[in-house]
């Protein structure tokens, strides 16, 4: 009886700490090279005065180089100010252990695309690709994110990264503060 209880306890512990498998929206390996990117993950959702702002992260690996794809989606019936990315743009992540991680934008300017939908909303979609510094990987595995700062071409915005976020967009529950702890292994 005692070995059966021990075995049951071991199996329950093992399944509780098992990592979930990586899910990719694209995973290509051909003669040109390799490319894989994780599914988009909601990091921030803000609704204020008729304007919706969403920030999504996806981790990509192109020919062995890991990057962070940040997608900013803004939706409003009013004027939407363009938050552009340029070679000086950065993402700063302050971890709960106090360390600050900096990700650097690739050398390509992008102000996104403005799309008008049939409900009278203007939608601006902008994607920035940010590179990790080698020493950042280990720190991102160890500690949750507390604050995210994004430096755009003309402005800087701060975001409090929540432990749990229930999206008004799709009703799903996200855990943005542990995003890297759970997913960075997918692009190592």
N, C-alpha and C positions, 0 to 999 in steps of 0.2 A: 504494500500500500504506500509506504514511504517513497519508493522510487517512482511510483506513478504520480504522486503529488509533486515531487521534484521535477519530473519531466514536464508536467503541465505548467508549472511555474516558469521553467526555462523557455518553453515555447511561447507563452504569453509575453514574457519579457522580450524575447527575440523579435516577435512581430510588432511590438510596441515601438521598438527603436529602429526598425528597418526603414531605410530610406525609400521614398517613393521613386519610381522610375522617371527618367527624364522624358518629357514630351516635347517634340519638335514640330514646328509648323513647316519647316523645310529641312531636309537632310540630303544633300547632294554630294556625290563623290564621282567625279568623271575625269577625263583627260585634262581639263582646264585647271582643276583643283578641287578643293573640298569646301563646303559651306553648310553650316547648320545653324538654325536659330530656334530658340525656345518659343513657346506660345507667349503672347502678350499677357502682361500681368498688371492689374490696376494698382497703382501706387498712391494716387491722390484723386479725390473727387470733390469738387467745390461748386456750389450753386449759390449765387448772390445776385440779387437784383435782375433776374431774368437772364443771367449769363451762366453758362455751364463750362467748367474747365475740368479736363480729365488728363492725367498723366499715366502713361503705360510704359513699362519696362519690358524688354526682351533681351536675352543674352545671345550673342552670336559668336561663331568661331569661323573665321575665314582663313584657310590655309595655315592653321595653327595659331592665328592671332585672335585672342578673345576681345570682344567689344561689347559695349552696352548700347542698345538702340533705345532711345527715349522718344516717345511719341507724345506730342502735346496736341490735344483736340480742344478747340474752343467753339462754343455754340451760343449764338445770341441773335436777337432781332435788331439790336443796336449795333453801332460801329464796333468792330473788333480790332484792337490794336495788334499789330504784328510783332510777335516776339521772335526775332531772328537769331539764328545761330551763325557764328563766324569762327575764324581760327582762334580767337581769344576766349570763346565760350568755354565754360567749365561747369561740372557738377561737383559740388562739395557735399560730402556725406559725413555728418558728425555722428559717431557711434555712441552707444550708451556707455562704453568704457572711456569716453572722453577723447578718443583719437579722431582726427579729421582725415578723411580720404578724399583725394582730388582725382577726378577723371577729366581728361583733356579732349576737347572736340577735334575731329579731323579737320584738315585745312580745306573746308568747303562751306561757302556761305549758303544759307537756306532760310527763307522766310515763309515757307510753306505754300499751301494752295488754298484759295478761298473758293468754297462751293456753296451755291445757293440752293436750298432744298424747296420742296413743294409746300412746306408748312410755313414759309416766310422766314426761316432761320438762315443766317449766314454761318457757315462752318469753316473754320480755319484749321487745317491739319498740317503739322510741321514735325518732321523727324530729324533728330540729331544723332550722330554716331560718335560715341565717346570711347577713348582708349584708357585701359587700366595701366597703372605703373606696376611693375613686377611685385614690389613689396606690399601692394594693396590687397592682393588675393588672400593672403593668410589672415590679415586683420578682418576682412569682410566675412570670413568663415567663423570667426570667434564671437562677434558681438552684434547685436541688433542695431538698426539705424534709429536715431532719435530725431534728427533734423536734416532736411535736404535743402540745399541752396543751389539755385540754377542761375548762372550768370549768362544773360543773353547779350546781344550786340549793344543794346542801349539801356538795359535795366537789369536788376537782380531781384529775384523773388525767393522767399523762404517758405518752406512747407514743413509742418509738423508731421512726422511719419507715425501713423497710428499702429497700435498693436493689432487691432481688428477693425476692419472697414466693411460694412454692409453696403453694397453698391445700390444706389437708387436707379442706376442705369439697367442692371440686369438681375438684381436681388441676390447675387452671390456674395459670400463672405470671403474676404481676403485678409491676409496677415502681412502687410507691406513691410513692417519693421524687420522681419526675418527673411525677406526675399533672397538676399545673397547667401545667407546661411543655408538655405534649403536648395538653392539653384545654381550656385557658382560652379559646383562640381560638374555640371552639364557641359561646360565649355573648357574644362581643364585639359 
